[in-house]
Amino acid sequence: MTPNFETMSEQQLWAIANPIMDNLMKASIRRDHTRHVRDFTERLKTIVTPDYFQCVCQQYQTEKGYFTTRTPVAVFRRPDSAAISYGSSTSPKHPASLSRKWCWCIEMIGI
């Protein structure tokens, strides 16, 4: 049975989303495609292919560094899904540079 995301508390939604996001960030840093797409829909898995994933990881790690901190931003709800957004930073690639800010959003559908 699919949960009604509109009736779940924000705390319940963050408790579902945080482990998913932990996995996404760690797998990105390690360039582990299998682990990165573990919670993806089949449709999204066809978009984020192993080659595409490696190319994107190589580019952002070279240009921007590695993901570091993550901050919850907002929860958006519908009866059959919820979108969770985070702000995150990357480690500076060069000692004199500032860390970069990123925004992540994951959508949970009928988990």
C-alpha distances in whole Angstrom, upper triangle without the diagonal:
4,6,9,12,15,14,14,18,20,20,17,17,20,19,16,19,22,21,20,23,26,25,26,29,30,29,31,34,34,34,31,29,27,26,26,23,21,18,19,17,19,21,22,23,26,27,28,30,32,35,34,32,35,38,36,36,39,40,39,40,43,43,41,41,38,35,36,34,31,30,27,28,25,22,21,18,16,13,11,13,16,19,21,25,27,31,33,36,38,41,44,45,49,50,52,49,46,42,40,37,34,31,27,24,21,18,14,12,8,9
4,7,9,12,12,12,16,17,18,15,14,17,17,14,16,19,19,18,21,23,23,23,26,28,27,29,32,32,32,29,27,25,24,24,21,19,16,17,15,18,19,20,21,24,25,25,28,30,33,31,30,33,35,33,33,37,37,36,37,40,40,38,38,35,32,33,31,28,27,24,25,22,18,17,14,12,9,7,9,12,15,18,21,24,28,30,33,35,38,41,42,46,47,49,45,43,39,37,34,31,27,24,21,17,14,11,8,5,7
4,6,9,9,8,12,14,15,11,11,15,14,12,14,18,18,17,20,22,22,23,26,27,27,29,31,32,32,30,28,26,25,24,22,20,17,18,17,20,21,21,23,26,26,27,29,31,34,32,31,34,36,33,33,37,38,35,37,40,40,38,37,34,31,31,30,26,25,22,22,19,16,15,12,11,8,7,9,10,14,16,20,22,26,28,32,34,37,40,42,45,46,47,44,41,38,36,32,29,26,23,20,17,14,10,9,6,7
4,5,6,7,11,13,14,12,11,15,15,14,15,19,20,19,21,24,24,24,27,29,29,30,33,34,34,32,30,29,27,26,24,23,19,20,19,22,22,23,25,27,27,28,31,33,36,34,32,35,37,34,34,38,38,36,37,41,40,38,38,35,32,32,30,26,25,21,21,18,14,13,9,8,5,6,8,9,13,15,19,22,25,28,32,34,37,40,42,45,46,47,44,41,38,35,32,29,25,23,19,17,14,11,10,8,10
4,5,5,8,9,12,9,8,12,13,11,12,16,17,16,18,21,22,22,24,26,27,27,30,32,31,30,28,27,25,24,22,21,18,18,18,21,21,21,23,26,26,26,29,31,34,32,30,33,34,31,32,35,35,33,34,38,37,35,35,32,28,29,26,23,21,17,17,14,10,9,6,6,5,6,6,6,10,11,15,18,22,24,28,31,34,37,39,42,43,44,40,37,34,32,28,25,22,19,16,14,11,9,9,9,10
4,6,8,10,12,11,10,13,15,14,15,18,20,20,21,24,25,24,27,29,30,30,33,34,34,33,32,31,29,27,26,25,21,21,21,24,24,24,27,29,29,29,32,34,37,34,32,36,37,34,34,38,37,35,37,40,39,36,37,34,30,31,28,24,22,18,18,14,10,9,6,6,5,8,8,8,11,13,16,19,23,26,29,32,35,38,40,43,44,45,41,38,35,33,29,27,23,21,18,16,14,12,12,12,14
4,7,9,12,10,10,14,15,14,16,19,21,20,22,24,26,26,28,30,31,32,34,36,36,34,33,32,30,29,27,26,22,23,23,26,27,26,29,31,31,31,35,36,39,37,35,38,39,36,36,40,40,37,39,42,41,38,38,36,32,32,29,25,23,19,19,16,13,12,9,9,8,11,11,11,14,15,18,21,25,27,31,34,37,40,42,45,46,46,43,40,37,35,31,29,25,23,20,19,16,14,14,14,14
4,7,8,6,7,10,11,11,13,15,17,17,19,21,22,23,25,27,28,29,31,33,33,31,31,30,27,26,25,24,20,21,22,25,26,25,27,30,30,30,33,34,37,35,32,36,37,34,34,38,38,35,36,39,39,36,36,33,29,29,26,22,20,17,17,14,11,11,9,11,10,11,11,10,13,13,16,19,22,25,28,31,34,37,39,42,43,44,41,38,34,32,29,27,23,21,18,16,15,12,13,13,13
4,5,5,6,9,10,11,12,14,17,18,18,20,22,23,24,26,28,29,31,32,33,32,31,31,28,26,26,25,21,23,24,27,28,27,29,32,31,31,34,35,38,36,33,36,37,34,34,37,37,34,35,39,38,35,34,31,28,27,24,20,18,15,15,13,10,12,10,13,13,14,13,11,13,13,15,17,20,23,27,30,32,35,38,41,41,42,39,35,32,31,27,25,22,20,18,17,16,14,16,16,15
4,5,5,6,8,10,10,12,15,15,16,18,20,20,21,24,25,26,28,30,30,30,29,29,26,24,24,23,20,22,23,26,27,25,27,30,29,28,32,33,35,33,30,33,35,31,31,34,34,31,32,35,34,31,31,28,24,23,20,17,14,11,11,9,7,10,10,13,14,15,13,10,11,10,12,14,17,19,23,26,29,32,34,37,37,38,35,32,29,27,24,22,19,17,15,14,14,13,16,16,16
4,5,5,6,9,10,10,13,15,15,16,19,20,21,22,24,25,27,29,30,29,29,28,25,24,24,23,20,22,24,27,28,26,28,31,30,29,32,33,36,34,31,33,35,32,31,34,34,31,32,35,35,31,31,27,24,22,19,16,14,11,13,12,10,13,13,16,17,17,15,13,14,12,14,14,17,19,23,26,28,31,34,37,37,38,35,32,28,27,24,22,20,18,17,16,16,14,17,18,16
4,6,5,6,9,10,12,13,15,16,18,19,21,22,24,25,27,28,29,28,27,26,23,23,22,21,18,20,21,25,26,24,26,29,29,28,31,32,35,33,30,33,34,31,30,34,35,32,32,36,35,32,32,28,25,24,21,18,16,13,15,13,11,13,12,15,15,15,13,11,13,12,15,16,19,21,24,27,30,33,35,38,38,40,37,34,30,29,26,24,21,19,17,15,14,12,15,14,13
4,5,5,6,9,11,11,12,14,16,17,18,20,21,23,24,26,27,25,25,24,21,20,20,19,15,17,18,22,23,21,23,26,26,25,28,29,32,29,27,30,31,28,28,31,31,29,29,33,33,30,29,26,22,22,20,16,15,11,13,11,8,10,10,12,13,13,10,8,9,8,11,13,16,18,22,25,28,31,33,36,37,38,35,32,28,26,23,21,18,15,13,11,11,9,12,12,11
4,5,5,6,9,10,10,12,14,15,16,18,19,20,22,24,25,24,24,23,20,19,19,18,15,17,19,23,24,22,23,27,26,24,27,28,31,28,26,28,30,27,26,29,29,26,27,30,30,27,26,23,19,19,16,13,11,8,11,10,8,11,12,15,16,16,13,10,10,8,10,10,14,15,19,22,24,27,30,33,33,34,31,28,25,24,20,18,16,14,12,11,12,11,14,15,13
4,6,6,7,9,11,11,13,15,16,17,19,21,22,23,25,23,23,23,19,19,19,17,15,18,20,23,24,22,23,27,27,25,28,28,31,29,26,29,31,28,27,30,31,28,28,32,32,29,27,24,20,20,17,15,14,11,14,14,12,15,15,17,18,17,15,13,13,11,13,14,17,18,21,23,26,29,31,34,34,36,33,30,27,26,23,21,19,16,15,13,14,12,15,15,13
4,6,6,7,9,11,12,13,15,17,18,19,21,22,23,21,21,20,17,16,16,14,11,14,16,19,21,19,20,24,24,22,25,25,28,27,24,27,29,26,25,29,29,27,27,31,31,28,27,24,20,20,18,15,15,13,15,14,12,14,14,16,16,15,12,11,11,10,13,14,17,18,21,23,26,29,31,35,35,37,34,31,28,26,23,21,18,15,13,11,11,9,12,12,9
4,6,5,6,9,10,11,12,14,15,16,19,20,21,19,19,18,16,14,14,13,11,13,15,18,19,17,18,22,21,20,23,23,26,24,21,24,26,23,22,25,26,23,24,28,27,25,24,21,17,17,16,12,12,10,12,12,10,12,13,15,16,15,12,10,9,7,10,10,14,15,18,20,23,26,28,31,32,33,31,28,24,23,20,17,15,12,10,8,9,8,11,13,11
4,5,5,6,9,10,11,12,14,15,17,18,19,18,19,19,15,14,15,14,12,15,17,21,22,19,20,24,23,21,23,24,26,24,21,23,25,22,21,24,25,22,22,26,26,23,22,18,15,14,13,10,10,9,12,13,12,15,16,19,20,19,16,13,12,9,11,10,13,13,16,18,20,24,26,29,29,31,28,26,22,21,18,16,14,12,11,10,12,11,15,17,14
4,5,5,6,9,10,11,12,14,16,16,18,16,17,16,12,12,13,12,10,13,16,20,21,19,19,23,22,20,22,22,25,24,20,22,25,22,20,24,25,22,22,26,26,24,22,18,15,15,14,12,14,13,16,16,16,18,19,21,22,20,17,15,15,12,14,13,16,15,18,19,21,25,26,30,30,32,30,27,24,23,21,18,17,14,14,12,13,12,15,16,13
4,5,5,6,9,10,11,12,15,15,16,14,14,14,10,9,10,9,7,10,13,16,17,15,15,19,18,16,19,19,22,20,17,20,22,19,18,22,23,20,21,24,25,22,21,18,15,16,15,13,14,13,16,16,15,17,17,19,20,18,15,13,12,11,12,12,15,15,18,19,21,24,26,29,30,32,29,27,23,22,20,17,15,12,11,9,10,10,13,14,12
4,5,5,6,9,10,10,12,14,15,14,14,15,12,10,11,11,10,12,15,18,19,16,16,20,19,16,19,19,21,19,16,18,20,17,16,20,20,18,18,22,22,19,18,15,12,12,12,9,11,11,13,14,14,16,18,20,21,20,16,14,12,10,10,9,11,11,14,15,18,21,22,26,27,29,26,23,20,18,16,13,12,9,9,8,11,11,15,17,15
4,6,5,6,8,10,11,12,14,13,14,15,11,10,12,12,12,14,17,20,21,18,18,22,21,18,20,19,22,21,17,19,21,18,16,19,21,18,17,21,22,19,17,14,11,11,11,9,12,12,15,17,17,19,21,23,25,23,20,17,16,13,13,11,13,12,14,14,16,20,21,25,26,28,25,23,19,18,17,15,14,12,13,12,14,15,18,20,17
4,6,5,6,8,10,10,11,10,11,11,7,7,9,9,9,12,15,18,19,16,15,19,18,15,17,16,19,18,15,16,19,17,15,18,20,18,17,21,22,20,18,14,12,13,14,13,15,15,18,19,19,21,22,24,25,23,20,18,17,15,15,14,16,14,16,16,18,22,22,26,27,29,27,25,21,20,19,17,16,13,14,12,15,14,17,19,16
4,6,5,6,9,10,10,9,10,10,8,5,8,9,9,10,14,16,17,14,13,17,16,12,15,14,17,15,12,14,16,14,12,15,17,15,15,18,19,17,16,13,10,12,13,12,15,15,17,18,18,20,21,23,25,22,19,17,15,13,13,12,14,12,14,14,17,20,20,24,26,28,25,23,19,18,17,14,13,10,11,10,13,14,17,19,17
4,5,5,6,9,10,10,11,13,10,8,11,12,13,14,17,20,20,17,16,20,18,15,17,16,18,16,13,14,16,13,11,14,15,13,12,16,17,14,13,9,7,9,10,9,13,14,16,18,19,21,23,25,27,25,22,19,17,15,14,12,12,10,11,11,13,16,17,21,22,24,21,20,16,15,14,12,12,10,12,12,15,17,20,22,20
4,5,5,6,8,8,11,12,9,8,12,12,14,15,19,21,22,19,18,21,20,16,18,16,18,17,14,14,17,15,12,14,16,14,13,16,18,16,13,10,8,10,12,12,15,17,20,21,22,24,26,28,30,28,24,22,20,18,17,15,16,13,14,13,14,17,18,21,22,25,23,21,18,17,17,15,16,14,16,15,18,19,22,24,21
4,5,5,6,5,7,8,6,5,9,10,12,13,17,18,19,16,15,18,17,13,14,12,15,14,10,11,14,13,10,13,15,14,13,16,18,16,14,11,11,13,15,15,18,19,22,23,23,25,26,28,30,27,24,22,20,19,18,17,18,15,16,15,16,19,19,23,24,27,25,24,20,19,19,17,17,15,16,15,18,19,21,23,21
4,5,5,6,8,10,9,7,10,12,14,14,17,19,19,16,15,17,16,12,13,12,13,12,8,9,11,9,7,10,12,10,9,13,14,13,11,9,8,12,14,14,17,19,21,22,23,24,26,28,30,28,24,23,20,18,17,16,16,13,14,12,14,16,16,20,22,24,22,21,17,16,16,14,15,13,15,15,18,19,22,24,22
4,6,8,10,13,11,10,13,15,17,17,21,22,23,19,18,21,19,16,16,14,15,15,11,11,13,11,8,10,12,10,8,11,13,12,9,6,7,10,13,14,18,20,22,24,25,27,29,31,33,31,27,25,23,21,19,17,17,13,13,11,11,14,14,17,19,22,20,19,16,15,16,15,16,15,17,18,21,22,25,28,25
4,5,9,11,10,9,13,14,17,18,21,22,23,20,18,20,20,16,16,13,15,15,11,10,13,13,9,11,14,13,10,13,16,15,12,10,11,13,16,17,21,23,25,27,28,29,31,33,35,32,29,27,25,23,22,20,20,17,17,14,15,17,16,20,22,25,23,22,19,19,20,18,20,18,20,20,23,24,26,28,26
4,6,9,9,8,11,13,16,16,19,20,20,17,15,17,16,12,12,9,11,11,8,6,10,10,7,8,12,11,10,13,15,15,13,11,12,15,18,19,22,24,25,27,28,29,31,32,34,31,28,27,24,23,22,21,21,18,18,15,16,19,17,21,23,26,24,23,20,20,20,18,19,18,19,19,22,23,25,27,25
4,6,6,6,9,10,13,14,17,17,19,16,14,16,16,12,12,9,11,12,9,9,12,12,10,12,15,15,14,17,19,18,16,14,14,17,20,20,23,24,26,27,27,29,30,31,32,29,27,26,24,23,22,21,22,20,20,18,19,22,21,24,27,29,27,27,23,22,22,20,21,18,20,18,21,21,23,25,23
4,5,5,6,8,11,11,14,14,15,13,10,12,12,9,8,6,9,10,7,8,11,11,10,12,15,15,15,18,20,19,18,16,16,19,21,21,24,24,26,27,26,27,28,29,30,27,25,24,22,22,22,21,22,20,21,20,21,24,23,26,29,31,29,28,25,23,23,20,20,18,18,17,19,20,21,23,21
4,5,6,6,10,10,13,13,15,13,10,12,13,10,10,8,12,13,10,11,15,15,14,16,19,19,18,21,23,23,21,19,19,21,23,22,25,25,27,28,27,27,28,29,29,26,24,24,23,22,23,22,24,22,24,22,24,27,26,30,32,34,32,31,28,26,26,23,23,19,20,17,19,19,20,21,19
4,6,5,8,10,13,14,16,14,12,15,15,12,12,11,14,15,11,13,16,15,14,17,19,18,18,21,23,22,20,17,16,18,20,19,22,22,24,25,24,26,26,27,28,25,22,22,21,20,20,20,22,20,21,20,22,25,25,28,30,33,30,29,26,24,24,21,21,18,18,16,17,17,19,20,18
4,6,8,8,12,13,14,11,10,13,13,9,11,10,13,12,9,11,14,13,11,15,16,15,15,19,20,19,18,15,14,16,18,17,20,20,22,22,22,23,24,25,26,23,20,20,18,17,17,17,19,17,18,18,20,23,23,26,28,30,28,27,23,21,21,18,17,14,15,13,15,15,17,19,17
4,6,5,8,9,11,8,6,10,10,8,9,9,13,12,10,12,15,14,13,17,18,18,18,22,23,22,21,18,17,20,21,19,22,21,23,23,22,22,23,23,24,21,19,18,17,17,18,18,20,19,21,21,23,26,26,29,32,34,31,29,26,24,23,19,18,15,15,12,13,14,15,17,15
4,6,9,10,13,11,9,13,14,11,12,12,16,16,13,16,19,17,17,20,22,21,21,24,26,24,23,20,19,21,22,20,22,21,23,23,22,22,23,23,24,20,18,18,18,17,19,19,22,21,23,23,25,28,28,32,34,36,33,32,28,26,25,22,21,17,16,13,14,13,14,15,13
4,7,9,12,10,9,13,14,12,14,15,18,17,15,18,20,19,18,22,23,22,22,26,27,25,24,21,19,21,21,19,20,19,21,20,19,19,19,19,20,17,14,15,14,14,16,17,20,20,22,23,25,29,29,33,34,36,33,32,28,26,24,21,19,15,14,10,10,9,11,12,10
4,6,8,6,6,10,10,9,12,13,16,15,13,17,19,17,17,21,22,21,22,25,26,25,24,22,20,22,22,20,22,20,21,20,19,19,19,19,20,16,14,14,14,15,16,18,20,20,23,23,26,29,29,33,35,36,33,32,28,26,24,20,18,15,13,10,10,9,10,12,11
4,5,5,6,9,10,11,13,15,18,17,16,19,21,19,20,24,24,24,25,28,29,28,28,25,23,26,26,23,24,23,23,22,20,19,18,18,18,15,13,14,14,16,18,20,23,23,26,26,29,32,32,36,38,40,36,35,31,28,26,23,21,17,15,11,10,10,9,11,11
4,6,5,6,9,10,11,14,17,16,15,19,20,20,21,24,25,25,26,29,30,29,29,27,25,28,29,26,28,26,27,26,23,22,22,21,21,17,16,18,18,20,21,23,26,26,28,28,31,34,34,37,40,41,38,37,33,31,29,25,23,20,18,15,14,13,12,14,14
4,5,5,7,9,11,14,16,15,15,19,19,19,20,23,24,24,26,28,28,28,29,27,25,28,29,26,27,26,26,25,23,22,21,20,21,17,16,18,17,19,21,23,25,26,28,28,31,33,33,37,39,41,37,36,33,30,28,24,22,19,17,14,13,14,13,15,15
4,5,5,6,9,12,14,12,12,16,17,15,17,20,20,20,22,25,25,24,25,23,22,25,25,23,24,23,23,22,21,20,20,20,21,18,16,17,15,17,18,20,22,22,24,24,27,29,29,33,36,37,33,32,29,26,24,20,19,16,14,12,11,13,12,15,15
4,5,5,6,9,12,11,10,14,15,15,16,19,20,20,21,24,25,25,25,23,22,25,26,24,26,25,26,25,24,23,23,23,24,21,19,19,18,19,20,21,23,23,25,25,27,30,29,33,36,37,34,33,30,27,26,22,21,18,16,14,14,15,15,17,16
4,6,6,10,11,10,11,14,15,15,17,20,20,21,23,25,26,26,26,25,24,28,29,27,29,28,28,28,26,25,26,25,26,22,21,22,21,22,23,24,26,26,27,27,30,32,31,34,37,39,35,34,31,29,28,24,23,20,19,17,17,18,17,19,19
4,6,9,10,8,9,13,13,12,15,17,17,18,20,22,23,23,24,23,22,25,26,25,27,26,26,26,25,24,25,24,26,23,20,21,19,21,21,22,23,23,25,24,27,29,28,32,34,36,32,31,28,26,24,21,20,17,17,15,16,17,17,20,20
4,7,8,6,6,10,10,10,11,14,15,15,17,19,20,20,21,19,19,22,24,22,24,24,25,25,24,24,25,25,27,24,21,21,19,20,20,20,22,21,22,21,24,26,25,29,31,33,30,29,26,23,22,19,18,16,16,14,16,17,18,21,20
4,5,5,6,9,10,11,12,14,15,17,18,20,21,22,22,21,21,24,26,25,28,27,28,28,28,28,28,29,30,27,24,25,23,23,23,24,25,24,25,23,26,27,26,30,33,34,31,31,28,26,25,22,22,19,19,18,19,20,21,23,23
4,6,5,6,9,10,11,12,14,16,16,18,20,21,20,19,20,23,25,25,28,28,29,30,29,30,31,31,32,29,27,27,25,25,25,24,25,24,24,22,24,26,24,28,31,33,30,30,27,25,25,22,23,20,21,20,21,22,23,25,24
4,5,5,6,9,10,11,12,15,15,17,18,20,20,19,20,24,26,26,29,30,31,31,31,31,33,33,35,32,29,29,27,27,26,26,26,24,25,23,24,25,23,27,30,32,29,29,27,25,25,23,23,21,22,22,23,25,26,28,27
4,6,5,6,9,10,11,12,14,15,17,18,18,18,19,22,25,24,27,27,28,28,28,28,30,30,32,29,27,26,24,24,23,23,23,22,22,21,23,24,22,26,29,30,27,27,25,22,22,20,20,18,19,19,21,23,24,27,26
4,5,5,6,9,10,11,12,14,15,16,16,15,15,19,21,21,24,24,25,26,26,27,28,29,31,28,25,25,22,22,21,20,21,19,20,18,20,21,20,24,27,28,26,25,22,20,20,18,18,16,17,17,19,21,22,25,24
4,6,5,6,9,10,10,12,14,15,15,14,16,19,22,22,25,26,28,29,29,30,32,33,35,32,29,28,25,25,24,23,23,20,20,18,19,20,19,22,25,27,25,25,22,21,21,19,20,19,20,20,22,24,26,29,27
4,6,5,6,9,10,11,12,14,14,15,16,20,23,23,26,27,28,29,30,30,32,33,36,33,30,29,26,26,24,23,23,21,20,18,19,20,18,21,24,26,23,24,22,20,21,18,20,19,21,21,23,26,27,30,29
4,5,5,6,8,10,11,12,12,12,14,17,20,20,23,24,24,26,27,27,29,30,33,30,27,26,23,22,20,20,19,17,17,15,17,18,16,20,23,24,21,21,19,16,17,15,16,15,17,18,21,23,25,28,27
4,5,5,6,8,10,10,10,9,11,15,17,18,21,23,24,26,27,28,30,31,34,31,28,26,23,22,20,19,18,16,15,13,14,16,14,18,21,22,20,20,17,15,16,14,16,15,18,18,21,23,25,28,27
4,6,5,6,9,10,10,11,13,17,20,21,24,26,27,29,30,31,33,35,37,35,31,30,27,26,24,22,21,18,17,14,15,15,13,16,20,21,19,20,18,16,18,17,19,18,21,22,25,27,29,32,31
4,6,5,6,8,9,11,13,17,20,20,23,25,26,28,29,30,33,34,37,35,31,30,26,25,23,21,20,18,16,13,14,14,12,15,19,20,17,18,16,14,16,15,17,17,20,21,25,27,29,33,32
4,5,5,5,7,8,10,13,16,17,20,22,22,25,26,27,30,32,35,33,29,27,24,22,20,18,16,14,12,10,11,12,10,14,17,18,15,15,13,11,13,11,14,14,18,19,22,25,28,31,30
4,6,5,4,6,9,12,15,17,20,23,24,26,28,29,32,34,37,35,31,29,26,24,21,19,18,14,12,9,9,10,8,12,15,17,14,15,13,12,14,13,16,16,20,21,24,27,29,32,31
4,6,6,9,12,15,18,20,23,26,27,29,31,33,35,37,40,38,34,32,29,27,25,22,20,17,15,12,11,11,8,10,14,16,14,15,14,13,16,16,19,19,23,24,28,30,33,36,34
4,6,10,12,15,18,19,22,25,25,28,30,31,34,36,39,37,34,31,28,26,23,21,19,16,13,10,11,9,7,10,13,14,11,12,11,10,13,14,17,18,21,23,27,30,32,36,35
4,7,9,11,14,16,18,21,22,24,27,28,32,34,37,35,32,29,26,23,20,18,15,12,10,7,7,7,6,9,12,13,10,10,8,7,10,11,14,15,19,21,25,28,31,34,33
4,7,9,12,15,18,21,22,25,27,29,32,35,37,36,32,29,26,24,21,18,16,12,10,6,5,6,5,9,11,13,11,11,9,9,11,12,15,16,20,22,25,28,31,34,32
4,6,10,12,16,18,20,23,25,27,30,32,35,33,29,27,24,21,19,16,14,10,8,5,5,8,8,12,13,16,13,13,10,10,11,11,14,14,18,19,23,25,28,31,29
4,7,8,12,15,17,19,21,24,26,29,32,30,26,24,21,18,15,12,11,7,6,4,6,10,11,14,15,17,15,13,10,9,9,9,11,11,15,16,20,22,25,28,26
4,7,10,14,16,19,21,24,27,30,32,31,27,24,22,18,16,12,11,7,6,5,6,10,12,15,15,17,15,13,9,10,10,11,13,13,16,18,21,23,27,29,27
4,7,10,13,16,19,22,25,28,30,29,26,22,20,16,14,10,8,5,5,7,9,12,15,17,17,19,16,14,10,11,10,10,11,12,15,17,20,22,25,28,26
4,7,9,13,15,18,21,24,26,26,22,19,16,12,10,6,6,4,7,9,12,15,18,20,21,22,19,16,12,12,10,9,9,9,12,13,17,18,22,25,23
4,6,10,12,16,19,22,25,25,21,17,15,11,9,5,5,6,9,12,15,18,21,23,23,24,21,18,14,13,11,10,9,10,12,13,16,18,22,24,23
4,6,9,12,15,19,21,21,18,14,12,8,6,5,6,9,12,15,18,21,24,26,27,27,24,21,18,16,13,12,10,10,10,12,14,15,19,21,20
4,7,10,14,17,20,21,17,13,11,8,5,5,6,10,13,17,20,22,25,27,28,28,25,21,18,16,13,11,9,9,9,12,14,16,19,22,21
4,7,10,14,17,17,14,10,8,6,5,7,10,13,17,20,23,26,28,31,31,31,28,25,22,20,16,14,11,11,9,11,12,14,17,19,19
4,6,10,13,14,11,7,6,5,7,9,12,16,19,22,26,28,31,34,34,34,31,28,25,23,19,17,13,12,9,10,10,11,14,16,16
4,7,10,11,9,6,5,6,8,12,15,18,22,25,28,31,33,36,37,37,33,30,27,25,21,18,15,13,10,10,9,10,12,15,16
4,7,8,6,4,6,9,12,15,18,21,25,28,31,34,36,39,40,40,37,34,31,28,24,22,18,16,13,12,10,10,11,12,14
4,6,5,6,9,12,15,18,21,24,28,31,34,37,38,42,43,43,40,37,34,31,27,24,21,19,15,14,11,10,10,11,13
4,6,8,11,14,18,21,24,27,31,33,37,40,41,45,46,46,43,40,37,34,31,28,24,21,18,16,13,11,10,10,12
4,7,11,14,17,20,24,26,30,32,36,38,40,43,45,45,42,39,36,33,30,27,23,20,17,14,10,9,6,6,9
4,7,10,13,17,20,23,26,28,32,35,36,39,41,42,38,35,32,29,26,23,19,16,13,10,7,5,5,6,9
4,6,10,13,17,19,23,25,29,32,33,37,38,38,35,32,29,26,23,20,16,14,10,8,6,5,7,9,10
4,7,10,14,16,20,22,26,28,30,33,34,35,32,29,25,23,19,16,13,10,6,6,4,6,9,12,12
4,7,10,13,17,19,23,25,27,31,32,32,29,26,23,20,17,14,10,8,5,5,6,8,11,14,14
4,7,10,14,16,20,22,24,27,28,29,25,22,19,17,13,10,7,5,4,7,9,11,15,18,17
4,6,10,13,16,19,21,24,25,26,22,19,16,14,10,8,6,5,6,9,12,14,18,20,20
4,7,10,14,16,19,21,22,22,19,16,12,10,7,6,4,6,9,12,15,18,21,24,23
4,7,10,13,15,18,19,19,16,13,10,8,6,5,6,7,11,13,17,19,23,26,24
4,7,9,12,14,15,16,13,10,6,5,5,6,9,10,14,17,20,23,26,29,28
4,6,8,11,12,14,11,9,5,5,7,8,11,12,16,18,22,24,28,31,29
4,6,9,9,11,9,8,5,7,10,11,15,16,20,22,26,28,31,34,32
4,5,6,8,6,6,5,7,11,13,17,18,22,24,28,31,34,37,35
4,7,9,7,9,8,10,13,15,18,20,24,26,29,32,35,38,37
4,6,5,8,9,12,15,18,21,23,27,29,33,35,39,42,40
4,6,8,10,13,16,19,23,25,28,31,34,37,40,43,41
4,7,10,12,16,19,23,25,29,32,35,38,41,44,43
4,7,9,12,16,19,22,25,28,32,35,38,41,40
4,6,9,13,16,19,23,26,29,32,35,39,37
4,7,10,13,16,20,22,26,29,32,35,34
4,7,10,13,17,20,23,26,29,33,32
4,7,10,14,17,20,23,26,30,29
4,7,10,13,17,20,23,26,26
4,7,10,13,17,20,23,23
4,7,10,13,16,20,19
4,7,10,13,16,16
4,7,10,13,13
4,6,10,10
4,7,7
4,6
4
